[in-house]
Amino acid sequence: MGLLHRIDKFLELDGSNNMQNKDIVPIPINRRKWGYTGYISYWAIMNLCPVTWSVGASLLTVGLNGAHAMGTVVVGNFIVCLATIIAAVYGSNYHIGFSVFQRVVFGIRGAYYGVLVRSILSVVWFASQSYLGGLCVNLVLSSWSKSYMNMKNHFPDSVKMTSQELIGYVIYLIITVPSLMVPPEYYDYILATSSAATFFCGLGITIWAVKENGGSGTLMNTPITLSSSDFGWMWMYGINSWYSSLVAGIANQSDFSRFNKKPIHFYLGTLIGNTLSGFIVPLFGIICASALEEKYGVELWKPNDIGMFWLQNDYSPSRRAGAFFSGVALVYSQLAICGIGNAISGGMDLSTIFPRYINIRRGAMIILILVWPTQPWLFYNSSSVFISVMSSFSVFVTPMVAVYICEYFLVRRCIIKLSDCYINSSKSIYWYHQGINWKGIVISILGSAPGLPGLINAANPKIKISRGIENFYYGSFIFQFVTTFAMYAIVSFIWKPEVGTRDNVDYFNTYTEEECMKLGIIPYNGQLPEDISETESDEYKKDLVVQTVKHSKE
């Protein structure tokens, strides 16, 4: 027992307990460092990664031409911006992350439901994006050595990856580790530089493709042959595809909105960053796909594939230089998107499940380790329909987002009692029934049910579904949101929860004096007000102040 006790104390985080550590309490003033640049760059890098680049181009295969594909992207961007800002208002206002808000919505214990769904997404997407990062590493190494580019594969056919892919993947994971050690409040510097480098990389590739072909290609203005009905539903499908590629970031955007210096930084930064990059990047992808298909008759959907195409067709010094600098920019973009969008987000989730032992850094490293059992090479090198299925995962996330928005704006009227988010007993107003808000969980599951046939069809097209169900799936980003929101609103009207009031003291030092005056609460000064009563709940709040002092000194 003595040894186990020493191990426990060694693993335990300073200033933590079973409900909180410094990474999941409301962000104190000294960690609120993100301004306009951080949020603009966040959305820029979300759109500049190879996966998002290929989404716009892939719309050319469903009967839309370049102009209409860009139209669906513009509408999709508007929906993404609107959903992101609305879904993350609580994080911007109260400086709590996605995982803590799950305690408000699903209950102190029921929060594990929402957190686990997001954690699974983080692991799978990190594995997938890391594998693409390994391919970008191989682009860099191939520009150095022709023998490496033509490396013989020593693995049998039963292994769904090549020797070269394994080398690139391992190297990428090794160079990822330092980026996971950066605290999220300082990550805006990485986001800004990586998005700038990747933008110029994409611009250079697009200029080359247009110059090589002598134009943008015929796919940009190909006549539409679809019927009016099919054309309308393909527009819905295009909007849904763009929304689905970013939906994981919409759900947990409060993990980053909580770091804002001022709420306006988050709102305008998100609007500008997503609108600009969300238009430019798919335009790059569509133009390149159209030009190269016309010139060479090949379908190249991702920028790293275009770089390898250069080397395989002309291993000249100029092509090698172009591939090298493009590869470096793409590796950097993958480091940024894997770090902030997947590993660090997943680390935030895991730190809420085991706050006594796991902080963001430890959680991010756990996410990295889990890539091996995930085997992401199967997503791309076999008959797997990974991309379709993962994009279809919005059928689970969208109903949850609808519940979050309804809970915060309609049910609770934007009121959160922060101190009760960290009380693991019936004294918390978020205790519901034995710590679980069953109506939130049940409504989320019921809201997902109508989209499941579409998800099954995406995983296995041989399983046929009716045209009506298929069309519902194409518009699930609207239909599921509306139906889930309505169900939750009705149920909450019948069984009204206790809303409570805001804390009258800034226990976590999360607000400036100006914000405290606006909210009508007492600013934090390391001490409790003299007139506070000596109840058990208030004793707990005294402990909150003690923990906040520790966190502020670190």
C-alpha positions as CSV (number, residue, x, y, z in Angstrom):
1,M,0.0,0.0,0.0
2,G,2.9,2.3,0.7
3,L,4.3,1.8,-2.8
4,L,0.8,2.3,-4.4
5,H,0.3,5.5,-2.4
6,R,3.7,6.8,-3.6
7,I,2.8,6.0,-7.2
8,D,-0.5,7.7,-6.8
9,K,1.0,10.8,-5.4
10,F,3.6,10.8,-8.2
11,L,1.0,10.6,-10.9
12,E,-1.4,13.0,-9.3
13,L,-1.4,16.5,-10.8
14,D,-0.7,19.4,-8.5
15,G,-3.8,21.3,-7.5
16,S,-6.1,18.6,-8.9
17,N,-8.9,16.5,-7.6
18,N,-11.6,14.2,-9.1
19,M,-13.5,17.1,-10.6
20,Q,-10.9,19.6,-11.7
21,N,-7.4,20.5,-12.6
22,K,-5.9,23.7,-14.0
23,D,-6.8,22.8,-17.6
24,I,-10.5,22.3,-17.1
25,V,-11.4,25.1,-14.6
26,P,-12.6,28.4,-16.2
27,I,-9.6,29.9,-17.9
28,P,-8.0,32.6,-15.6
29,I,-7.2,36.0,-16.9
30,N,-3.4,35.2,-17.3
31,R,-4.2,32.4,-19.8
32,R,-6.6,34.3,-22.0
33,K,-4.2,35.1,-24.8
34,W,-6.0,34.5,-28.1
35,G,-6.8,37.6,-30.2
36,Y,-8.0,38.0,-33.8
37,T,-4.8,36.4,-35.2
38,G,-5.4,33.2,-33.2
39,Y,-8.9,32.6,-34.4
40,I,-8.3,33.7,-38.0
41,S,-5.3,31.3,-38.1
42,Y,-7.2,28.5,-36.4
43,W,-9.9,28.4,-39.1
44,A,-7.3,29.0,-41.9
45,I,-5.4,25.9,-40.9
46,M,-8.6,23.9,-40.5
47,N,-9.3,24.7,-44.1
48,L,-5.8,24.5,-45.5
49,C,-5.1,20.9,-44.6
50,P,-5.1,18.3,-47.5
51,V,-8.3,16.7,-46.4
52,T,-10.4,19.9,-46.6
53,W,-8.6,20.8,-49.8
54,S,-10.0,17.7,-51.4
55,V,-13.6,18.1,-50.2
56,G,-14.4,20.9,-52.7
57,A,-12.7,19.1,-55.6
58,S,-14.6,15.8,-54.8
59,L,-17.9,17.6,-55.4
60,L,-17.0,17.6,-59.1
61,T,-17.7,13.9,-59.2
62,V,-21.4,14.1,-58.1
63,G,-22.6,16.1,-61.1
64,L,-21.8,19.6,-60.1
65,N,-19.4,21.8,-62.0
66,G,-16.8,24.1,-60.4
67,A,-19.0,27.1,-60.2
68,H,-21.8,25.2,-58.4
69,A,-19.4,23.3,-56.2
70,M,-18.1,26.7,-55.0
71,G,-21.6,27.8,-54.5
72,T,-22.3,25.0,-52.1
73,V,-19.0,25.8,-50.3
74,V,-20.1,29.5,-49.8
75,V,-23.4,28.4,-48.3
76,G,-21.7,25.7,-46.3
77,N,-19.2,28.3,-44.9
78,F,-22.1,30.5,-43.8
79,I,-23.7,27.6,-41.9
80,V,-20.4,26.6,-40.4
81,C,-19.6,30.1,-39.2
82,L,-23.1,30.5,-37.7
83,A,-23.2,27.1,-36.0
84,T,-19.6,27.6,-34.7
85,I,-20.2,31.0,-33.1
86,I,-23.6,30.0,-31.6
87,A,-22.3,26.7,-30.3
88,A,-19.3,28.3,-28.6
89,V,-20.9,31.4,-27.0
90,Y,-20.9,29.7,-23.6
91,G,-17.1,29.1,-23.9
92,S,-16.5,32.7,-24.9
93,N,-18.7,34.1,-22.1
94,Y,-17.8,31.7,-19.2
95,H,-14.4,30.5,-20.4
96,I,-15.2,26.8,-19.9
97,G,-14.4,24.1,-22.5
98,F,-16.6,21.6,-24.3
99,S,-16.1,18.8,-21.8
100,V,-17.1,20.9,-18.7
101,F,-20.2,22.1,-20.5
102,Q,-21.2,18.5,-20.9
103,R,-21.8,18.5,-17.1
104,V,-24.3,21.3,-17.6
105,V,-26.1,19.5,-20.4
106,F,-25.9,15.8,-19.5
107,G,-25.2,16.0,-15.8
108,I,-22.1,15.7,-13.6
109,R,-21.9,12.0,-14.4
110,G,-23.7,11.9,-17.7
111,A,-21.1,14.2,-19.1
112,Y,-19.0,11.2,-19.9
113,Y,-21.4,10.4,-22.8
114,G,-20.6,13.6,-24.7
115,V,-16.9,13.5,-23.8
116,L,-16.4,10.0,-25.0
117,V,-18.1,10.6,-28.3
118,R,-15.7,13.5,-28.9
119,S,-12.7,11.5,-27.6
120,I,-13.3,8.8,-30.2
121,L,-13.5,11.3,-32.9
122,S,-10.2,12.9,-31.7
123,V,-8.4,9.6,-31.8
124,V,-9.6,8.5,-35.2
125,W,-9.1,11.9,-36.8
126,F,-5.7,12.3,-35.3
127,A,-4.7,8.9,-36.6
128,S,-6.0,9.8,-40.1
129,Q,-4.4,13.2,-40.2
130,S,-1.1,11.8,-38.9
131,Y,-1.0,9.3,-41.7
132,L,-1.5,12.1,-44.2
133,G,1.3,13.9,-42.4
134,G,3.5,10.9,-43.0
135,L,2.8,11.0,-46.7
136,C,3.8,14.7,-46.6
137,V,7.1,13.7,-44.9
138,N,7.6,11.2,-47.7
139,L,7.2,14.0,-50.2
140,V,10.0,15.9,-48.5
141,L,12.3,12.8,-48.4
142,S,11.5,11.9,-52.0
143,S,12.6,15.4,-53.1
144,W,16.0,14.6,-51.5
145,S,16.5,11.1,-52.8
146,K,15.2,9.4,-56.0
147,S,16.1,6.1,-54.5
148,Y,13.9,6.8,-51.5
149,M,11.0,7.8,-53.8
150,N,11.4,4.5,-55.6
151,M,12.0,2.4,-52.5
152,K,11.0,-1.2,-52.8
153,N,8.2,-2.4,-50.5
154,H,9.3,-5.2,-48.2
155,F,5.9,-5.9,-46.7
156,P,3.6,-8.6,-48.0
157,D,0.4,-7.7,-49.7
158,S,-1.5,-8.6,-46.5
159,V,0.0,-5.5,-44.9
160,K,-2.0,-2.5,-46.2
161,M,0.9,-0.1,-46.1
162,T,4.4,0.1,-47.7
163,S,7.8,0.3,-46.1
164,Q,8.1,3.9,-47.3
165,E,4.7,4.8,-45.8
166,L,5.7,3.3,-42.4
167,I,9.0,5.3,-42.4
168,G,7.2,8.6,-43.1
169,Y,4.5,7.8,-40.5
170,V,7.0,7.1,-37.8
171,I,9.1,10.2,-38.5
172,Y,5.9,12.3,-38.5
173,L,4.8,11.0,-35.1
174,I,8.2,11.7,-33.7
175,I,8.3,15.3,-34.8
176,T,4.7,15.7,-33.6
177,V,5.7,15.2,-29.9
178,P,7.2,18.7,-29.3
179,S,4.2,20.4,-30.8
180,L,2.0,18.6,-28.3
181,M,4.0,20.1,-25.4
182,V,2.9,23.7,-26.3
183,P,0.1,25.0,-24.0
184,P,-3.0,25.9,-26.1
185,E,-2.9,29.5,-25.1
186,Y,0.4,29.9,-27.0
187,Y,-0.6,27.8,-30.0
188,D,-1.8,30.8,-32.0
189,Y,1.8,31.5,-33.1
190,I,2.0,28.0,-34.6
191,L,-1.3,28.4,-36.3
192,A,-0.4,31.8,-37.8
193,T,2.9,30.7,-39.3
194,S,1.7,27.3,-40.5
195,S,-1.4,28.8,-42.2
196,A,0.7,31.5,-43.9
197,A,3.2,28.8,-45.2
198,T,0.4,26.5,-46.4
199,F,-1.5,29.3,-48.1
200,F,1.5,30.2,-50.3
201,C,2.1,26.5,-50.9
202,G,-1.5,26.1,-52.2
203,L,-1.3,29.4,-54.2
204,G,1.9,28.2,-55.9
205,I,0.5,24.8,-56.8
206,T,-2.6,26.4,-58.2
207,I,-0.7,28.9,-60.3
208,W,1.5,26.0,-61.7
209,A,-1.6,23.9,-62.5
210,V,-3.3,26.7,-64.4
211,K,-0.1,27.7,-66.2
212,E,0.7,24.0,-67.1
213,N,-2.8,23.5,-68.6
214,G,-3.2,27.0,-70.1
215,G,-6.4,27.6,-68.1
216,S,-8.5,26.3,-65.3
217,G,-10.0,23.4,-67.2
218,T,-13.4,22.5,-68.5
219,L,-14.7,21.1,-65.2
220,M,-15.2,24.6,-63.9
221,N,-18.0,25.3,-66.3
222,T,-19.2,21.9,-67.4
223,P,-22.9,21.9,-68.4
224,I,-25.2,20.4,-65.7
225,T,-26.9,17.2,-66.9
226,L,-28.8,16.5,-63.6
227,S,-32.6,16.9,-63.4
228,S,-33.9,19.9,-61.4
229,S,-34.7,17.6,-58.5
230,D,-31.4,15.8,-58.5
231,F,-29.5,19.1,-59.0
232,G,-31.2,20.6,-55.9
233,W,-30.4,17.6,-53.7
234,M,-26.8,17.5,-55.0
235,W,-26.5,21.1,-53.7
236,M,-27.8,19.9,-50.4
237,Y,-25.3,17.0,-50.5
238,G,-22.5,19.5,-51.3
239,I,-23.4,21.8,-48.4
240,N,-23.7,18.8,-46.1
241,S,-20.2,17.5,-47.2
242,W,-18.5,20.8,-46.4
243,Y,-20.3,21.1,-43.1
244,S,-19.5,17.5,-42.2
245,S,-15.8,18.0,-42.9
246,L,-15.7,20.6,-40.1
247,V,-18.5,19.5,-37.7
248,A,-16.1,18.0,-35.1
249,G,-14.5,21.5,-34.8
250,I,-17.9,23.1,-34.5
251,A,-19.0,20.9,-31.5
252,N,-15.9,21.6,-29.4
253,Q,-15.1,25.1,-30.5
254,S,-15.6,26.4,-26.9
255,D,-12.3,24.6,-26.1
256,F,-10.7,27.5,-27.9
257,S,-13.2,30.3,-27.6
258,R,-12.5,30.2,-23.8
259,F,-9.0,31.6,-24.4
260,N,-10.1,34.8,-26.0
261,K,-8.8,38.2,-24.7
262,K,-12.2,39.6,-25.5
263,P,-15.3,37.8,-26.9
264,I,-15.2,40.0,-30.0
265,H,-11.9,38.5,-30.9
266,F,-13.5,35.1,-31.2
267,Y,-16.6,36.2,-33.1
268,L,-14.9,38.3,-35.7
269,G,-11.8,36.1,-35.9
270,T,-14.0,33.0,-36.6
271,L,-16.1,34.9,-39.2
272,I,-13.1,36.3,-41.1
273,G,-10.9,33.2,-40.9
274,N,-13.5,30.7,-42.0
275,T,-15.1,32.9,-44.7
276,L,-11.8,33.7,-46.4
277,S,-9.9,30.5,-46.1
278,G,-13.1,28.4,-46.5
279,F,-13.6,30.1,-49.9
280,I,-10.0,30.2,-51.1
281,V,-8.9,26.6,-50.3
282,P,-11.7,24.7,-52.0
283,L,-11.2,27.0,-55.0
284,F,-7.6,25.9,-55.1
285,G,-8.6,22.3,-55.0
286,I,-11.3,22.6,-57.7
287,I,-9.1,24.6,-60.1
288,C,-6.2,22.2,-59.7
289,A,-8.3,19.1,-60.1
290,S,-10.0,20.6,-63.2
291,A,-6.8,21.8,-64.8
292,L,-4.8,18.6,-64.3
293,E,-7.7,16.3,-65.3
294,E,-7.8,18.2,-68.6
295,K,-4.1,18.3,-69.1
296,Y,-3.0,14.8,-68.0
297,G,-6.3,12.9,-67.6
298,V,-5.5,12.2,-63.9
299,E,-7.5,12.8,-60.8
300,L,-5.4,14.5,-58.1
301,W,-7.4,15.6,-55.1
302,K,-4.7,16.5,-52.5
303,P,-1.7,18.8,-52.7
304,N,0.8,16.2,-51.5
305,D,-0.4,13.9,-54.4
306,I,0.4,16.7,-56.9
307,G,3.9,17.1,-55.4
308,M,4.6,13.4,-55.9
309,F,3.2,13.7,-59.4
310,W,5.9,16.4,-60.1
311,L,8.7,14.2,-59.0
312,Q,7.5,11.0,-60.7
313,N,7.2,12.8,-64.1
314,D,10.2,15.1,-63.9
315,Y,12.9,14.7,-61.3
316,S,14.6,18.0,-62.2
317,P,16.1,20.4,-59.7
318,S,13.2,22.8,-60.1
319,R,10.6,20.2,-59.5
320,R,12.6,18.8,-56.5
321,A,12.8,22.3,-55.0
322,G,9.0,22.8,-55.5
323,A,8.2,19.5,-54.0
324,F,10.5,20.1,-51.0
325,F,9.1,23.5,-50.0
326,S,5.5,22.3,-50.6
327,G,6.2,19.2,-48.5
328,V,7.7,21.2,-45.7
329,A,4.6,23.6,-45.7
330,L,2.2,20.6,-45.7
331,V,4.0,18.8,-42.9
332,Y,3.8,22.0,-40.9
333,S,0.1,22.3,-41.6
334,Q,-0.5,18.7,-40.5
335,L,1.5,19.3,-37.3
336,A,-0.8,22.3,-36.5
337,I,-4.1,20.7,-37.4
338,C,-3.2,17.4,-35.7
339,G,-2.1,19.2,-32.6
340,I,-4.8,21.8,-32.0
341,G,-7.6,20.1,-33.8
342,N,-7.2,16.5,-32.6
343,A,-4.6,15.7,-30.0
344,I,-4.9,18.8,-27.8
345,S,-8.7,18.7,-28.2
346,G,-8.7,15.0,-27.2
347,G,-6.4,15.8,-24.3
348,M,-8.9,18.4,-23.0
349,D,-11.6,15.7,-23.2
350,L,-9.5,13.1,-21.3
351,S,-8.5,15.6,-18.7
352,T,-12.2,15.9,-17.8
353,I,-12.6,12.1,-17.5
354,F,-9.5,11.7,-15.3
355,P,-8.8,15.3,-14.0
356,R,-6.7,14.0,-11.1
357,Y,-4.1,12.4,-13.3
358,I,-4.5,13.7,-16.8
359,N,-3.9,17.2,-18.1
360,I,-3.9,18.4,-21.7
361,R,-0.3,17.3,-22.3
362,R,-0.8,13.9,-20.9
363,G,-4.1,13.5,-22.7
364,A,-2.5,14.6,-26.0
365,M,0.2,12.0,-25.6
366,I,-2.4,9.3,-24.9
367,I,-4.2,10.3,-28.1
368,L,-0.8,9.9,-30.0
369,I,-0.2,6.4,-28.6
370,L,-3.7,5.3,-29.6
371,V,-3.0,5.8,-33.3
372,W,-1.3,2.4,-33.6
373,P,-4.3,0.3,-32.6
374,T,-6.4,2.6,-34.8
375,Q,-4.3,1.5,-37.9
376,P,-5.1,4.5,-40.1
377,W,-3.3,3.0,-43.1
378,L,-6.4,0.8,-43.5
379,F,-8.4,4.0,-44.1
380,Y,-6.6,4.8,-47.3
381,N,-4.9,1.6,-48.6
382,S,-7.8,-0.8,-48.6
383,S,-11.4,-0.9,-49.6
384,S,-12.3,1.1,-46.4
385,V,-14.8,3.9,-46.9
386,F,-13.3,5.8,-44.0
387,I,-13.7,9.3,-45.4
388,S,-17.4,8.8,-46.2
389,V,-18.1,7.2,-42.8
390,M,-16.2,9.9,-40.8
391,S,-17.9,12.7,-42.8
392,S,-21.2,10.9,-42.1
393,F,-20.4,11.0,-38.3
394,S,-22.2,14.4,-38.3
395,V,-25.4,12.4,-37.9
396,F,-24.3,11.9,-34.3
397,V,-22.6,15.3,-33.7
398,T,-25.4,17.5,-35.2
399,P,-28.1,16.4,-32.7
400,M,-25.7,16.9,-29.9
401,V,-25.0,20.5,-31.1
402,A,-28.7,21.1,-31.3
403,V,-29.1,19.9,-27.6
404,Y,-26.2,22.2,-26.5
405,I,-27.7,25.3,-28.2
406,C,-31.2,24.6,-26.9
407,E,-29.9,24.0,-23.4
408,Y,-27.8,27.1,-23.2
409,F,-30.0,29.7,-25.0
410,L,-33.6,28.4,-24.5
411,V,-33.6,26.3,-21.3
412,R,-31.0,28.1,-19.2
413,R,-31.3,31.6,-20.8
414,C,-27.4,31.9,-21.0
415,I,-27.0,31.3,-17.2
416,I,-24.3,29.0,-15.9
417,K,-23.4,28.6,-12.3
418,L,-19.7,27.8,-12.7
419,S,-19.0,26.6,-9.2
420,D,-21.7,23.9,-9.5
421,C,-19.9,22.5,-12.5
422,Y,-17.3,21.1,-10.1
423,I,-19.5,19.7,-7.3
424,N,-19.8,15.9,-7.5
425,S,-22.9,15.6,-5.4
426,S,-26.6,16.4,-5.3
427,K,-25.7,19.9,-4.1
428,S,-24.9,20.8,-7.7
429,I,-27.9,22.1,-9.8
430,Y,-26.4,19.9,-12.6
431,W,-26.9,16.7,-10.7
432,Y,-30.3,15.9,-12.3
433,H,-31.2,12.3,-11.5
434,Q,-28.2,10.5,-9.9
435,G,-25.9,12.8,-11.8
436,I,-27.3,12.1,-15.2
437,N,-29.7,14.2,-17.4
438,W,-31.4,11.3,-19.2
439,K,-33.5,13.5,-21.4
440,G,-30.4,15.1,-22.9
441,I,-28.9,11.7,-23.7
442,V,-32.1,10.1,-25.0
443,I,-33.0,13.1,-27.2
444,S,-29.4,13.1,-28.7
445,I,-29.7,9.4,-29.6
446,L,-33.3,9.8,-31.0
447,G,-32.1,12.8,-33.0
448,S,-29.3,10.6,-34.6
449,A,-31.7,7.7,-35.5
450,P,-33.1,9.2,-38.8
451,G,-29.6,9.7,-40.2
452,L,-28.4,6.1,-39.4
453,P,-29.7,4.5,-42.6
454,G,-27.7,7.1,-44.6
455,L,-24.6,6.4,-42.6
456,I,-25.0,2.6,-43.2
457,N,-25.4,3.2,-46.9
458,A,-22.2,5.3,-46.9
459,A,-20.4,2.5,-45.2
460,N,-21.8,-0.1,-47.6
461,P,-23.5,1.2,-50.8
462,K,-24.8,-2.3,-51.5
463,I,-27.4,-1.8,-48.7
464,K,-30.1,0.1,-50.5
465,I,-32.2,2.9,-48.9
466,S,-35.3,4.7,-50.2
467,R,-34.9,8.0,-52.0
468,G,-36.7,9.9,-49.3
469,I,-34.3,8.6,-46.6
470,E,-31.3,9.3,-48.9
471,N,-32.5,12.9,-49.4
472,F,-33.0,13.3,-45.6
473,Y,-29.4,12.2,-45.2
474,Y,-28.3,14.8,-47.8
475,G,-29.9,17.5,-45.8
476,S,-29.3,16.0,-42.3
477,F,-27.3,19.1,-41.2
478,I,-30.7,21.0,-41.2
479,F,-33.3,18.3,-40.7
480,Q,-31.6,16.6,-37.7
481,F,-30.8,19.9,-36.1
482,V,-34.4,21.2,-36.3
483,T,-36.0,17.9,-35.2
484,T,-33.6,17.4,-32.2
485,F,-33.9,21.1,-31.1
486,A,-37.7,20.8,-31.2
487,M,-37.8,17.6,-29.3
488,Y,-35.5,18.8,-26.6
489,A,-37.3,22.1,-26.3
490,I,-40.7,20.4,-25.8
491,V,-39.3,17.9,-23.2
492,S,-37.5,20.7,-21.3
493,F,-40.8,22.7,-21.2
494,I,-42.6,19.7,-19.7
495,W,-39.8,18.7,-17.2
496,K,-38.1,22.0,-16.4
497,P,-34.7,21.8,-14.8
498,E,-33.4,24.1,-12.1
499,V,-31.7,27.0,-13.8
500,G,-30.2,28.8,-10.8
501,T,-28.2,32.0,-10.9
502,R,-24.7,32.9,-11.8
503,D,-22.1,32.8,-9.0
504,N,-21.9,36.2,-7.2
505,V,-18.1,35.8,-6.9
506,D,-15.5,35.3,-9.6
507,Y,-14.1,32.2,-7.9
508,F,-11.8,31.2,-10.8
509,N,-10.3,34.6,-11.6
510,T,-11.6,34.3,-15.1
511,Y,-13.0,37.8,-15.6
512,T,-11.4,41.2,-15.8
513,E,-12.7,44.0,-13.5
514,E,-14.6,45.5,-16.4
515,E,-16.3,42.2,-17.1
516,C,-17.1,41.7,-13.4
517,M,-18.8,45.1,-13.3
518,K,-20.8,44.2,-16.4
519,L,-21.9,40.9,-15.0
520,G,-22.6,42.3,-11.5
521,I,-20.2,39.8,-9.7
522,I,-17.5,40.4,-7.1
523,P,-14.0,40.3,-8.7
524,Y,-11.5,37.6,-7.6
525,N,-8.8,38.7,-5.1
526,G,-7.7,35.4,-3.6
527,Q,-10.2,35.7,-0.7
528,L,-13.9,35.1,-0.1
529,P,-16.2,38.0,0.7
530,E,-16.6,38.6,4.4
531,D,-20.4,38.1,4.3
532,I,-20.4,34.7,2.8
533,S,-22.2,32.1,4.9
534,E,-20.6,29.0,6.3
535,T,-22.5,26.2,4.5
536,E,-21.0,23.0,3.2
537,S,-21.4,24.4,-0.4
538,D,-19.6,27.5,0.6
539,E,-16.8,25.5,2.2
540,Y,-16.4,23.9,-1.2
541,K,-16.2,27.3,-2.8
542,K,-13.4,28.2,-0.4
543,D,-11.5,25.3,-1.8
544,L,-12.1,26.6,-5.3
545,V,-10.4,29.8,-4.3
546,V,-7.4,27.9,-2.8
547,Q,-7.1,25.9,-6.0
548,T,-7.3,29.0,-8.1
549,V,-4.5,30.6,-6.2
550,K,-2.3,27.5,-6.9
551,H,-3.2,27.6,-10.6
552,S,-2.5,31.4,-10.9
553,K,1.0,30.9,-9.4
554,E,1.9,28.1,-11.9
